Amino acid sequence: MAPLYFIEVKTERLGRWFLEADRDQNGRKMAIEAARDSRHQLVKVLEVFEDEGTVRDITSDIIEEAEQLEVA
């Protein structure tokens, strides 16, 4: 089973909130795109493996991947 990503962002107008996505589109790629999106600031990315019952904070990994794409 593919992991789910809970992506928390912050904007001046709305404050902190989680991005909403179709379950089929919810993935690491969406998290990286959120980190690159200038409309909001990435706060936290949680990777959830439902079948294992585990959650990891991968915010720093996602930010690093997004920065590598900007350099390339």
PQR file of N, CA, C, O and H, with PARSE charges and radii, in Angstrom:
ATOM      1  N   MET A   1       0.852  -1.181   0.000 -0.4000 1.5000
ATOM      2  CA  MET A   1       0.000   0.000   0.000 -0.0000 2.0000
ATOM      3  C   MET A   1       0.898   1.244   0.000  0.5500 1.7000
ATOM      4  O   MET A   1       1.843   1.339   0.784 -0.5500 1.4000
ATOM      5  N   ALA A   2       0.595   2.176  -0.873 -0.4000 1.5000
ATOM      6  CA  ALA A   2       1.371   3.420  -0.971 -0.0000 2.0000
ATOM      7  C   ALA A   2       1.121   4.313   0.239  0.5500 1.7000
ATOM      8  O   ALA A   2       0.017   4.341   0.782 -0.5500 1.4000
ATOM      9  H   ALA A   2      -0.173   2.099  -1.509  0.4000 1.0000
ATOM     10  N   PRO A   3       2.152   5.038   0.655 -0.5600 1.5000
ATOM     11  CA  PRO A   3       1.964   5.925   1.810  0.2800 2.0000
ATOM     12  C   PRO A   3       1.070   7.118   1.471  0.5500 1.7000
ATOM     13  O   PRO A   3       0.913   7.489   0.307 -0.5500 1.4000
ATOM     14  N   LEU A   4       0.496   7.698   2.503 -0.4000 1.5000
ATOM     15  CA  LEU A   4      -0.248   8.952   2.401 -0.0000 2.0000
ATOM     16  C   LEU A   4       0.650  10.074   2.892  0.5500 1.7000
ATOM     17  O   LEU A   4       1.518   9.863   3.740 -0.5500 1.4000
ATOM     18  H   LEU A   4       0.624   7.396   3.448  0.4000 1.0000
ATOM     19  N   TYR A   5       0.437  11.261   2.357 -0.4000 1.5000
ATOM     20  CA  TYR A   5       1.224  12.419   2.774 -0.0000 2.0000
ATOM     21  C   TYR A   5       0.291  13.499   3.291  0.5500 1.7000
ATOM     22  O   TYR A   5      -0.613  13.946   2.585 -0.5500 1.4000
ATOM     23  H   TYR A   5      -0.268  11.433   1.669  0.4000 1.0000
ATOM     24  N   PHE A   6       0.519  13.912   4.528 -0.4000 1.5000
ATOM     25  CA  PHE A   6      -0.214  15.026   5.104 -0.0000 2.0000
ATOM     26  C   PHE A   6       0.705  16.235   5.013  0.5500 1.7000
ATOM     27  O   PHE A   6       1.768  16.273   5.632 -0.5500 1.4000
ATOM     28  H   PHE A   6       1.254  13.549   5.101  0.4000 1.0000
ATOM     29  N   ILE A   7       0.278  17.224   4.228 -0.4000 1.5000
ATOM     30  CA  ILE A   7       1.116  18.374   3.900 -0.0000 2.0000
ATOM     31  C   ILE A   7       0.516  19.623   4.526  0.5500 1.7000
ATOM     32  O   ILE A   7      -0.539  20.100   4.107 -0.5500 1.4000
ATOM     33  H   ILE A   7      -0.585  17.193   3.725  0.4000 1.0000
ATOM     34  N   GLU A   8       1.201  20.142   5.531 -0.4000 1.5000
ATOM     35  CA  GLU A   8       0.742  21.343   6.224 -0.0000 2.0000
ATOM     36  C   GLU A   8       1.477  22.551   5.646  0.5500 1.7000
ATOM     37  O   GLU A   8       2.702  22.549   5.518 -0.5500 1.4000
ATOM     38  H   GLU A   8       2.058  19.754   5.871  0.4000 1.0000
ATOM     39  N   VAL A   9       0.712  23.574   5.303 -0.4000 1.5000
ATOM     40  CA  VAL A   9       1.275  24.797   4.745 -0.0000 2.0000
ATOM     41  C   VAL A   9       0.756  26.001   5.521  0.5500 1.7000
ATOM     42  O   VAL A   9      -0.148  25.888   6.349 -0.5500 1.4000
ATOM     43  H   VAL A   9      -0.283  23.576   5.407  0.4000 1.0000
ATOM     44  N   LYS A  10       1.347  27.148   5.233 -0.4000 1.5000
ATOM     45  CA  LYS A  10       0.936  28.380   5.912 -0.0000 2.0000
ATOM     46  C   LYS A  10       0.877  29.504   4.886  0.5500 1.7000
ATOM     47  O   LYS A  10       1.756  29.640   4.035 -0.5500 1.4000
ATOM     48  H   LYS A  10       2.081  27.239   4.560  0.4000 1.0000
ATOM     49  N   THR A  11      -0.175  30.300   4.987 -0.4000 1.5000
ATOM     50  CA  THR A  11      -0.288  31.508   4.180 -0.0000 2.0000
ATOM     51  C   THR A  11      -0.623  32.673   5.096  0.5500 1.7000
ATOM     52  O   THR A  11      -1.157  32.495   6.191 -0.5500 1.4000
ATOM     53  H   THR A  11      -0.889  30.189   5.678  0.4000 1.0000
ATOM     54  N   GLU A  12      -0.305  33.841   4.635 -0.4000 1.5000
ATOM     55  CA  GLU A  12      -0.578  35.055   5.411 -0.0000 2.0000
ATOM     56  C   GLU A  12      -2.076  35.191   5.698  0.5500 1.7000
ATOM     57  O   GLU A  12      -2.482  35.490   6.821 -0.5500 1.4000
ATOM     58  H   GLU A  12       0.129  33.986   3.745  0.4000 1.0000
ATOM     59  N   ARG A  13      -2.873  34.969   4.680 -0.4000 1.5000
ATOM     60  CA  ARG A  13      -4.313  35.190   4.787 -0.0000 2.0000
ATOM     61  C   ARG A  13      -5.056  34.081   5.535  0.5500 1.7000
ATOM     62  O   ARG A  13      -5.949  34.367   6.333 -0.5500 1.4000
ATOM     63  H   ARG A  13      -2.544  34.726   3.768  0.4000 1.0000
ATOM     64  N   LEU A  14      -4.700  32.830   5.285 -0.4000 1.5000
ATOM     65  CA  LEU A  14      -5.452  31.711   5.856 -0.0000 2.0000
ATOM     66  C   LEU A  14      -4.807  31.078   7.085  0.5500 1.7000
ATOM     67  O   LEU A  14      -5.459  30.299   7.781 -0.5500 1.4000
ATOM     68  H   LEU A  14      -3.975  32.598   4.636  0.4000 1.0000
ATOM     69  N   GLY A  15      -3.572  31.386   7.364 -0.4000 1.5000
ATOM     70  CA  GLY A  15      -2.876  30.745   8.479 -0.0000 2.0000
ATOM     71  C   GLY A  15      -2.385  29.363   8.078  0.5500 1.7000
ATOM     72  O   GLY A  15      -2.025  29.133   6.923 -0.5500 1.4000
ATOM     73  H   GLY A  15      -3.043  32.019   6.799  0.4000 1.0000
ATOM     74  N   ARG A  16      -2.372  28.437   9.050 -0.4000 1.5000
ATOM     75  CA  ARG A  16      -1.882  27.077   8.797 -0.0000 2.0000
ATOM     76  C   ARG A  16      -3.048  26.159   8.438  0.5500 1.7000
ATOM     77  O   ARG A  16      -4.119  26.223   9.042 -0.5500 1.4000
ATOM     78  H   ARG A  16      -2.664  28.624   9.988  0.4000 1.0000
ATOM     79  N   TRP A  17      -2.811  25.288   7.423 -0.4000 1.5000
ATOM     80  CA  TRP A  17      -3.839  24.359   6.988 -0.0000 2.0000
ATOM     81  C   TRP A  17      -3.198  23.213   6.222  0.5500 1.7000
ATOM     82  O   TRP A  17      -2.040  23.310   5.816 -0.5500 1.4000
ATOM     83  H   TRP A  17      -1.941  25.236   6.932  0.4000 1.0000
ATOM     84  N   PHE A  18      -3.937  22.132   6.021 -0.4000 1.5000
ATOM     85  CA  PHE A  18      -3.459  20.982   5.273 -0.0000 2.0000
ATOM     86  C   PHE A  18      -3.986  21.044   3.843  0.5500 1.7000
ATOM     87  O   PHE A  18      -5.148  21.376   3.607 -0.5500 1.4000
ATOM     88  H   PHE A  18      -4.877  22.053   6.351  0.4000 1.0000
ATOM     89  N   LEU A  19      -3.112  20.719   2.897 -0.4000 1.5000
ATOM     90  CA  LEU A  19      -3.542  20.654   1.507 -0.0000 2.0000
ATOM     91  C   LEU A  19      -4.506  19.486   1.342  0.5500 1.7000
ATOM     92  O   LEU A  19      -4.341  18.431   1.956 -0.5500 1.4000
ATOM     93  H   LEU A  19      -2.168  20.450   3.088  0.4000 1.0000
ATOM     94  N   GLU A  20      -5.496  19.694   0.517 -0.4000 1.5000
ATOM     95  CA  GLU A  20      -6.478  18.651   0.239 -0.0000 2.0000
ATOM     96  C   GLU A  20      -6.155  18.034  -1.113  0.5500 1.7000
ATOM     97  O   GLU A  20      -5.852  18.741  -2.073 -0.5500 1.4000
ATOM     98  H   GLU A  20      -5.630  20.550   0.019  0.4000 1.0000
ATOM     99  N   ALA A  21      -6.223  16.696  -1.180 -0.4000 1.5000
ATOM    100  CA  ALA A  21      -5.915  16.025  -2.441 -0.0000 2.0000
ATOM    101  C   ALA A  21      -6.718  14.746  -2.569  0.5500 1.7000
ATOM    102  O   ALA A  21      -7.074  14.108  -1.578 -0.5500 1.4000
ATOM    103  H   ALA A  21      -6.470  16.121  -0.399  0.4000 1.0000
ATOM    104  N   ASP A  22      -6.989  14.392  -3.793 -0.4000 1.5000
ATOM    105  CA  ASP A  22      -7.579  13.098  -4.089 -0.0000 2.0000
ATOM    106  C   ASP A  22      -6.595  12.020  -3.630  0.5500 1.7000
ATOM    107  O   ASP A  22      -5.387  12.170  -3.811 -0.5500 1.4000
ATOM    108  H   ASP A  22      -6.700  14.910  -4.598  0.4000 1.0000
ATOM    109  N   ARG A  23      -7.087  10.964  -3.053 -0.4000 1.5000
ATOM    110  CA  ARG A  23      -6.200   9.911  -2.529 -0.0000 2.0000
ATOM    111  C   ARG A  23      -5.267   9.357  -3.607  0.5500 1.7000
ATOM    112  O   ARG A  23      -4.127   9.003  -3.304 -0.5500 1.4000
ATOM    113  H   ARG A  23      -8.069  10.841  -2.906  0.4000 1.0000
ATOM    114  N   ASP A  24      -5.720   9.277  -4.841 -0.4000 1.5000
ATOM    115  CA  ASP A  24      -4.890   8.754  -5.920 -0.0000 2.0000
ATOM    116  C   ASP A  24      -3.782   9.726  -6.322  0.5500 1.7000
ATOM    117  O   ASP A  24      -2.769   9.304  -6.880 -0.5500 1.4000
ATOM    118  H   ASP A  24      -6.645   9.564  -5.087  0.4000 1.0000
ATOM    119  N   GLN A  25      -3.956  11.004  -6.049 -0.4000 1.5000
ATOM    120  CA  GLN A  25      -2.950  12.011  -6.400 -0.0000 2.0000
ATOM    121  C   GLN A  25      -2.065  12.374  -5.219  0.5500 1.7000
ATOM    122  O   GLN A  25      -1.074  13.087  -5.381 -0.5500 1.4000
ATOM    123  H   GLN A  25      -4.779  11.346  -5.596  0.4000 1.0000
ATOM    124  N   ASN A  26      -2.410  11.895  -4.043 -0.4000 1.5000
ATOM    125  CA  ASN A  26      -1.664  12.197  -2.833 -0.0000 2.0000
ATOM    126  C   ASN A  26      -0.381  11.374  -2.854  0.5500 1.7000
ATOM    127  O   ASN A  26      -0.415  10.148  -2.755 -0.5500 1.4000
ATOM    128  H   ASN A  26      -3.215  11.316  -3.911  0.4000 1.0000
ATOM    129  N   GLY A  27       0.754  12.067  -2.985 -0.4000 1.5000
ATOM    130  CA  GLY A  27       2.020  11.359  -3.036 -0.0000 2.0000
ATOM    131  C   GLY A  27       3.193  12.284  -2.790  0.5500 1.7000
ATOM    132  O   GLY A  27       3.035  13.482  -2.557 -0.5500 1.4000
ATOM    133  H   GLY A  27       0.781  13.064  -3.066  0.4000 1.0000
ATOM    134  N   ARG A  28       4.371  11.694  -2.849 -0.4000 1.5000
ATOM    135  CA  ARG A  28       5.608  12.434  -2.605 -0.0000 2.0000
ATOM    136  C   ARG A  28       5.761  13.580  -3.615  0.5500 1.7000
ATOM    137  O   ARG A  28       6.226  14.664  -3.264 -0.5500 1.4000
ATOM    138  H   ARG A  28       4.499  10.720  -3.038  0.4000 1.0000
ATOM    139  N   LYS A  29       5.366  13.332  -4.869 -0.4000 1.5000
ATOM    140  CA  LYS A  29       5.467  14.360  -5.903 -0.0000 2.0000
ATOM    141  C   LYS A  29       4.638  15.590  -5.516  0.5500 1.7000
ATOM    142  O   LYS A  29       5.080  16.723  -5.706 -0.5500 1.4000
ATOM    143  H   LYS A  29       4.988  12.452  -5.154  0.4000 1.0000
ATOM    144  N   MET A  30       3.452  15.368  -4.981 -0.4000 1.5000
ATOM    145  CA  MET A  30       2.603  16.479  -4.551 -0.0000 2.0000
ATOM    146  C   MET A  30       3.267  17.254  -3.419  0.5500 1.7000
ATOM    147  O   MET A  30       3.183  18.481  -3.370 -0.5500 1.4000
ATOM    148  H   MET A  30       3.093  14.448  -4.827  0.4000 1.0000
ATOM    149  N   ALA A  31       3.924  16.542  -2.513 -0.4000 1.5000
ATOM    150  CA  ALA A  31       4.615  17.194  -1.402 -0.0000 2.0000
ATOM    151  C   ALA A  31       5.763  18.065  -1.902  0.5500 1.7000
ATOM    152  O   ALA A  31       5.969  19.171  -1.403 -0.5500 1.4000
ATOM    153  H   ALA A  31       3.992  15.545  -2.553  0.4000 1.0000
ATOM    154  N   ILE A  32       6.503  17.573  -2.877 -0.4000 1.5000
ATOM    155  CA  ILE A  32       7.614  18.349  -3.451 -0.0000 2.0000
ATOM    156  C   ILE A  32       7.078  19.577  -4.174  0.5500 1.7000
ATOM    157  O   ILE A  32       7.645  20.664  -4.062 -0.5500 1.4000
ATOM    158  H   ILE A  32       6.335  16.674  -3.282  0.4000 1.0000
ATOM    159  N   GLU A  33       5.994  19.408  -4.911 -0.4000 1.5000
ATOM    160  CA  GLU A  33       5.375  20.550  -5.593 -0.0000 2.0000
ATOM    161  C   GLU A  33       4.896  21.594  -4.590  0.5500 1.7000
ATOM    162  O   GLU A  33       4.994  22.794  -4.846 -0.5500 1.4000
ATOM    163  H   GLU A  33       5.534  18.525  -5.003  0.4000 1.0000
ATOM    164  N   ALA A  34       4.384  21.146  -3.458 -0.4000 1.5000
ATOM    165  CA  ALA A  34       3.938  22.077  -2.416 -0.0000 2.0000
ATOM    166  C   ALA A  34       5.113  22.864  -1.860  0.5500 1.7000
ATOM    167  O   ALA A  34       4.982  24.051  -1.562 -0.5500 1.4000
ATOM    168  H   ALA A  34       4.304  20.172  -3.250  0.4000 1.0000
ATOM    169  N   ALA A  35       6.254  22.215  -1.720 -0.4000 1.5000
ATOM    170  CA  ALA A  35       7.450  22.894  -1.214 -0.0000 2.0000
ATOM    171  C   ALA A  35       7.954  23.939  -2.204  0.5500 1.7000
ATOM    172  O   ALA A  35       8.548  24.939  -1.801 -0.5500 1.4000
ATOM    173  H   ALA A  35       6.361  21.251  -1.963  0.4000 1.0000
ATOM    174  N   ARG A  36       7.724  23.717  -3.482 -0.4000 1.5000
ATOM    175  CA  ARG A  36       8.187  24.646  -4.519 -0.0000 2.0000
ATOM    176  C   ARG A  36       7.180  25.759  -4.804  0.5500 1.7000
ATOM    177  O   ARG A  36       7.524  26.738  -5.465 -0.5500 1.4000
ATOM    178  H   ARG A  36       7.242  22.905  -3.809  0.4000 1.0000
ATOM    179  N   ASP A  37       5.963  25.632  -4.328 -0.4000 1.5000
ATOM    180  CA  ASP A  37       4.889  26.585  -4.611 -0.0000 2.0000
ATOM    181  C   ASP A  37       5.105  27.877  -3.818  0.5500 1.7000
ATOM    182  O   ASP A  37       5.194  27.855  -2.590 -0.5500 1.4000
ATOM    183  H   ASP A  37       5.682  24.836  -3.791  0.4000 1.0000
ATOM    184  N   SER A  38       5.186  28.975  -4.517 -0.4000 1.5000
ATOM    185  CA  SER A  38       5.455  30.264  -3.866 -0.0000 2.0000
ATOM    186  C   SER A  38       4.210  30.875  -3.210  0.5500 1.7000
ATOM    187  O   SER A  38       4.318  31.894  -2.527 -0.5500 1.4000
ATOM    188  H   SER A  38       5.114  28.993  -5.514  0.4000 1.0000
ATOM    189  N   ARG A  39       3.043  30.277  -3.403 -0.4000 1.5000
ATOM    190  CA  ARG A  39       1.816  30.829  -2.818 -0.0000 2.0000
ATOM    191  C   ARG A  39       1.700  30.561  -1.327  0.5500 1.7000
ATOM    192  O   ARG A  39       0.907  31.204  -0.639 -0.5500 1.4000
ATOM    193  H   ARG A  39       2.955  29.450  -3.958  0.4000 1.0000
ATOM    194  N   HIS A  40       2.483  29.617  -0.822 -0.4000 1.5000
ATOM    195  CA  HIS A  40       2.426  29.291   0.595 -0.0000 2.0000
ATOM    196  C   HIS A  40       3.778  28.784   1.088  0.5500 1.7000
ATOM    197  O   HIS A  40       4.667  28.472   0.295 -0.5500 1.4000
ATOM    198  H   HIS A  40       3.127  29.095  -1.380  0.4000 1.0000
ATOM    199  N   GLN A  41       3.913  28.707   2.394 -0.4000 1.5000
ATOM    200  CA  GLN A  41       5.138  28.218   3.019 -0.0000 2.0000
ATOM    201  C   GLN A  41       4.886  26.805   3.541  0.5500 1.7000
ATOM    202  O   GLN A  41       3.898  26.563   4.235 -0.5500 1.4000
ATOM    203  H   GLN A  41       3.191  28.960   3.037  0.4000 1.0000
ATOM    204  N   LEU A  42       5.772  25.883   3.211 -0.4000 1.5000
ATOM    205  CA  LEU A  42       5.651  24.515   3.706 -0.0000 2.0000
ATOM    206  C   LEU A  42       5.984  24.481   5.194  0.5500 1.7000
ATOM    207  O   LEU A  42       7.023  24.996   5.609 -0.5500 1.4000
ATOM    208  H   LEU A  42       6.575  26.080   2.648  0.4000 1.0000
ATOM    209  N   VAL A  43       5.120  23.886   5.992 -0.4000 1.5000
ATOM    210  CA  VAL A  43       5.328  23.797   7.435 -0.0000 2.0000
ATOM    211  C   VAL A  43       5.795  22.399   7.821  0.5500 1.7000
ATOM    212  O   VAL A  43       6.799  22.243   8.515 -0.5500 1.4000
ATOM    213  H   VAL A  43       4.276  23.468   5.655  0.4000 1.0000
ATOM    214  N   LYS A  44       5.064  21.385   7.368 -0.4000 1.5000
ATOM    215  CA  LYS A  44       5.385  20.009   7.769 -0.0000 2.0000
ATOM    216  C   LYS A  44       4.831  19.019   6.766  0.5500 1.7000
ATOM    217  O   LYS A  44       3.761  19.226   6.195 -0.5500 1.4000
ATOM    218  H   LYS A  44       4.249  21.511   6.804  0.4000 1.0000
ATOM    219  N   VAL A  45       5.579  17.930   6.554 -0.4000 1.5000
ATOM    220  CA  VAL A  45       5.107  16.831   5.719 -0.0000 2.0000
ATOM    221  C   VAL A  45       5.232  15.546   6.531  0.5500 1.7000
ATOM    222  O   VAL A  45       6.316  15.176   6.982 -0.5500 1.4000
ATOM    223  H   VAL A  45       6.449  17.762   7.018  0.4000 1.0000
ATOM    224  N   LEU A  46       4.102  14.882   6.703 -0.4000 1.5000
ATOM    225  CA  LEU A  46       4.075  13.601   7.406 -0.0000 2.0000
ATOM    226  C   LEU A  46       3.792  12.492   6.398  0.5500 1.7000
ATOM    227  O   LEU A  46       2.865  12.590   5.594 -0.5500 1.4000
ATOM    228  H   LEU A  46       3.221  15.182   6.337  0.4000 1.0000
ATOM    229  N   GLU A  47       4.598  11.442   6.453 -0.4000 1.5000
ATOM    230  CA  GLU A  47       4.425  10.279   5.580 -0.0000 2.0000
ATOM    231  C   GLU A  47       3.820   9.160   6.421  0.5500 1.7000
ATOM    232  O   GLU A  47       4.418   8.718   7.401 -0.5500 1.4000
ATOM    233  H   GLU A  47       5.351  11.363   7.107  0.4000 1.0000
ATOM    234  N   VAL A  48       2.630   8.705   6.031 -0.4000 1.5000
ATOM    235  CA  VAL A  48       1.881   7.722   6.814 -0.0000 2.0000
ATOM    236  C   VAL A  48       1.796   6.410   6.041  0.5500 1.7000
ATOM    237  O   VAL A  48       1.325   6.368   4.904 -0.5500 1.4000
ATOM    238  H   VAL A  48       2.143   9.064   5.235  0.4000 1.0000
ATOM    239  N   PHE A  49       2.262   5.342   6.684 -0.4000 1.5000
ATOM    240  CA  PHE A  49       2.120   3.998   6.138 -0.0000 2.0000
ATOM    241  C   PHE A  49       1.006   3.315   6.927  0.5500 1.7000
ATOM    242  O   PHE A  49       1.232   2.799   8.022 -0.5500 1.4000
ATOM    243  H   PHE A  49       2.644   5.376   7.608  0.4000 1.0000
ATOM    244  N   GLU A  50      -0.195   3.318   6.358 -0.4000 1.5000
ATOM    245  CA  GLU A  50      -1.366   2.786   7.057 -0.0000 2.0000
ATOM    246  C   GLU A  50      -1.213   1.317   7.421  0.5500 1.7000
ATOM    247  O   GLU A  50      -1.569   0.907   8.526 -0.5500 1.4000
ATOM    248  H   GLU A  50      -0.378   3.737   5.468  0.4000 1.0000
ATOM    249  N   ASP A  51      -0.683   0.523   6.492 -0.4000 1.5000
ATOM    250  CA  ASP A  51      -0.579  -0.911   6.735 -0.0000 2.0000
ATOM    251  C   ASP A  51       0.445  -1.250   7.817  0.5500 1.7000
ATOM    252  O   ASP A  51       0.357  -2.309   8.438 -0.5500 1.4000
ATOM    253  H   ASP A  51      -0.394   0.856   5.594  0.4000 1.0000
ATOM    254  N   GLU A  52       1.418  -0.363   8.048 -0.4000 1.5000
ATOM    255  CA  GLU A  52       2.427  -0.586   9.081 -0.0000 2.0000
ATOM    256  C   GLU A  52       2.086   0.139  10.384  0.5500 1.7000
ATOM    257  O   GLU A  52       2.628  -0.177  11.443 -0.5500 1.4000
ATOM    258  H   GLU A  52       1.490   0.497   7.543  0.4000 1.0000
ATOM    259  N   GLY A  53       1.186   1.107  10.291 -0.4000 1.5000
ATOM    260  CA  GLY A  53       0.839   1.901  11.463 -0.0000 2.0000
ATOM    261  C   GLY A  53       1.958   2.838  11.882  0.5500 1.7000
ATOM    262  O   GLY A  53       2.158   3.085  13.071 -0.5500 1.4000
ATOM    263  H   GLY A  53       0.745   1.364   9.430  0.4000 1.0000
ATOM    264  N   THR A  54       2.702   3.370  10.885 -0.4000 1.5000
ATOM    265  CA  THR A  54       3.823   4.262  11.193 -0.0000 2.0000
ATOM    266  C   THR A  54       3.646   5.620  10.532  0.5500 1.7000
ATOM    267  O   THR A  54       2.992   5.753   9.497 -0.5500 1.4000
ATOM    268  H   THR A  54       2.540   3.169   9.918  0.4000 1.0000
ATOM    269  N   VAL A  55       4.251   6.628  11.163 -0.4000 1.5000
ATOM    270  CA  VAL A  55       4.235   7.998  10.663 -0.0000 2.0000
ATOM    271  C   VAL A  55       5.644   8.552  10.795  0.5500 1.7000
ATOM    272  O   VAL A  55       6.278   8.403  11.839 -0.5500 1.4000
ATOM    273  H   VAL A  55       4.783   6.520  12.004  0.4000 1.0000
ATOM    274  N   ARG A  56       6.138   9.199   9.728 -0.4000 1.5000
ATOM    275  CA  ARG A  56       7.452   9.829   9.773 -0.0000 2.0000
ATOM    276  C   ARG A  56       7.340  11.283   9.342  0.5500 1.7000
ATOM    277  O   ARG A  56       6.599  11.610   8.415 -0.5500 1.4000
ATOM    278  H   ARG A  56       5.622   9.320   8.880  0.4000 1.0000
ATOM    279  N   ASP A  57       8.071  12.139  10.011 -0.4000 1.5000
ATOM    280  CA  ASP A  57       8.168  13.538   9.613 -0.0000 2.0000
ATOM    281  C   ASP A  57       9.287  13.612   8.574  0.5500 1.7000
ATOM    282  O   ASP A  57      10.459  13.422   8.900 -0.5500 1.4000
ATOM    283  H   ASP A  57       8.673  11.873  10.763  0.4000 1.0000
ATOM    284  N   ILE A  58       8.917  13.890   7.319 -0.4000 1.5000
ATOM    285  CA  ILE A  58       9.909  13.931   6.237 -0.0000 2.0000
ATOM    286  C   ILE A  58      10.040  15.339   5.658  0.5500 1.7000
ATOM    287  O   ILE A  58      10.439  15.503   4.505 -0.5500 1.4000
ATOM    288  H   ILE A  58       7.965  14.044   7.054  0.4000 1.0000
ATOM    289  N   THR A  59       9.714  16.331   6.439 -0.4000 1.5000
ATOM    290  CA  THR A  59       9.743  17.714   5.972 -0.0000 2.0000
ATOM    291  C   THR A  59      11.106  18.087   5.404  0.5500 1.7000
ATOM    292  O   THR A  59      11.180  18.641   4.308 -0.5500 1.4000
ATOM    293  H   THR A  59       9.391  16.198   7.376  0.4000 1.0000
ATOM    294  N   SER A  60      12.168  17.799   6.115 -0.4000 1.5000
ATOM    295  CA  SER A  60      13.507  18.189   5.652 -0.0000 2.0000
ATOM    296  C   SER A  60      13.886  17.463   4.364  0.5500 1.7000
ATOM    297  O   SER A  60      14.546  18.046   3.504 -0.5500 1.4000
ATOM    298  H   SER A  60      12.107  17.348   7.005  0.4000 1.0000
ATOM    299  N   ASP A  61      13.481  16.199   4.216 -0.4000 1.5000
ATOM    300  CA  ASP A  61      13.763  15.456   2.979 -0.0000 2.0000
ATOM    301  C   ASP A  61      13.065  16.104   1.787  0.5500 1.7000
ATOM    302  O   ASP A  61      13.660  16.250   0.719 -0.5500 1.4000
ATOM    303  H   ASP A  61      12.945  15.725   4.915  0.4000 1.0000
ATOM    304  N   ILE A  62      11.808  16.490   1.968 -0.4000 1.5000
ATOM    305  CA  ILE A  62      11.025  17.097   0.888 -0.0000 2.0000
ATOM    306  C   ILE A  62      11.614  18.455   0.498  0.5500 1.7000
ATOM    307  O   ILE A  62      11.722  18.762  -0.689 -0.5500 1.4000
ATOM    308  H   ILE A  62      11.325  16.371   2.836  0.4000 1.0000
ATOM    309  N   ILE A  63      11.990  19.261   1.478 -0.4000 1.5000
ATOM    310  CA  ILE A  63      12.582  20.568   1.193 -0.0000 2.0000
ATOM    311  C   ILE A  63      13.888  20.396   0.427  0.5500 1.7000
ATOM    312  O   ILE A  63      14.159  21.140  -0.516 -0.5500 1.4000
ATOM    313  H   ILE A  63      11.902  19.011   2.442  0.4000 1.0000
ATOM    314  N   GLU A  64      14.697  19.421   0.827 -0.4000 1.5000
ATOM    315  CA  GLU A  64      15.963  19.164   0.137 -0.0000 2.0000
ATOM    316  C   GLU A  64      15.721  18.740  -1.310  0.5500 1.7000
ATOM    317  O   GLU A  64      16.401  19.224  -2.215 -0.5500 1.4000
ATOM    318  H   GLU A  64      14.477  18.817   1.593  0.4000 1.0000
ATOM    319  N   GLU A  65      14.768  17.847  -1.540 -0.4000 1.5000
ATOM    320  CA  GLU A  65      14.450  17.421  -2.909 -0.0000 2.0000
ATOM    321  C   GLU A  65      13.949  18.595  -3.753  0.5500 1.7000
ATOM    322  O   GLU A  65      14.321  18.725  -4.920 -0.5500 1.4000
ATOM    323  H   GLU A  65      14.215  17.453  -0.806  0.4000 1.0000
ATOM    324  N   ALA A  66      13.119  19.434  -3.175 -0.4000 1.5000
ATOM    325  CA  ALA A  66      12.598  20.599  -3.908 -0.0000 2.0000
ATOM    326  C   ALA A  66      13.739  21.562  -4.271  0.5500 1.7000
ATOM    327  O   ALA A  66      13.763  22.105  -5.376 -0.5500 1.4000
ATOM    328  H   ALA A  66      12.817  19.328  -2.228  0.4000 1.0000
ATOM    329  N   GLU A  67      14.669  21.768  -3.356 -0.4000 1.5000
ATOM    330  CA  GLU A  67      15.807  22.646  -3.620 -0.0000 2.0000
ATOM    331  C   GLU A  67      16.697  22.080  -4.711  0.5500 1.7000
ATOM    332  O   GLU A  67      17.226  22.840  -5.522 -0.5500 1.4000
ATOM    333  H   GLU A  67      14.650  21.327  -2.459  0.4000 1.0000
ATOM    334  N   GLN A  68      16.878  20.762  -4.754 -0.4000 1.5000
ATOM    335  CA  GLN A  68      17.686  20.132  -5.789 -0.0000 2.0000
ATOM    336  C   GLN A  68      17.048  20.324  -7.161  0.5500 1.7000
ATOM    337  O   GLN A  68      17.754  20.517  -8.151 -0.5500 1.4000
ATOM    338  H   GLN A  68      16.448  20.145  -4.095  0.4000 1.0000
ATOM    339  N   LEU A  69      15.732  20.274  -7.226 -0.4000 1.5000
ATOM    340  CA  LEU A  69      15.042  20.492  -8.503 -0.0000 2.0000
ATOM    341  C   LEU A  69      15.217  21.935  -8.978  0.5500 1.7000
ATOM    342  O   LEU A  69      15.331  22.180 -10.179 -0.5500 1.4000
ATOM    343  H   LEU A  69      15.159  20.118  -6.422  0.4000 1.0000
ATOM    344  N   GLU A  70      15.238  22.879  -8.056 -0.4000 1.5000
ATOM    345  CA  GLU A  70      15.395  24.282  -8.430 -0.0000 2.0000
ATOM    346  C   GLU A  70      16.783  24.557  -8.973  0.5500 1.7000
ATOM    347  O   GLU A  70      16.947  25.397  -9.858 -0.5500 1.4000
ATOM    348  H   GLU A  70      15.145  22.680  -7.080  0.4000 1.0000
ATOM    349  N   VAL A  71      17.792  23.856  -8.451 -0.4000 1.5000
ATOM    350  CA  VAL A  71      19.171  24.038  -8.906 -0.0000 2.0000
ATOM    351  C   VAL A  71      19.354  23.428 -10.284  0.5500 1.7000
ATOM    352  O   VAL A  71      20.092  23.965 -11.110 -0.5500 1.4000
ATOM    353  H   VAL A  71      17.659  23.174  -7.732  0.4000 1.0000
ATOM    354  N   ALA A  72      18.687  22.306 -10.538 -0.4000 1.5000
ATOM    355  CA  ALA A  72      18.857  21.592 -11.816 -0.0000 2.0000
ATOM    356  C   ALA A  72      18.292  22.330 -12.986  0.5500 1.7000
ATOM    357  O   ALA A  72      18.366  21.847 -14.116 -0.5500 1.4000
ATOM    358  H   ALA A  72      18.088  21.870  -9.867  0.4000 1.0000
TER
END
